[in-house]
């Protein structure tokens, strides 16, 4: 399930969604770039930083473990160099 297919990276939407323990996002970098993944709650408060570093070309995945968080709607903000994307997902316990 492809979320975005840009010239220098590809990213999938998180799965599963909704989820009850953890969710995963897969992505591929075609060039060196700075990557950040941040989770926000429905109030817009930053919950956690999952990735914040320069990465080389290759395939990657991140997993967010939501077991210590309340049920609800969350947003993942993904930034690849200067391009940002957001995706809404639901944690159900």
HUPE-V677166 format. One record per helix or strand. SS is the DSSP state (A for helix, B for strand). FROM is the first residue (numbers start at 1). TO is the last residue. If there is no record, write none. Layout:
ss=SS from=FROM to=TO
ss=SS from=FROM to=TO
This chain:
ss=B from=2 to=5
ss=B from=9 to=12
ss=B from=15 to=15
ss=B from=19 to=19
ss=B from=22 to=29
ss=B from=33 to=41
ss=B from=46 to=55
ss=B from=58 to=65
ss=B from=72 to=80
ss=B from=83 to=91
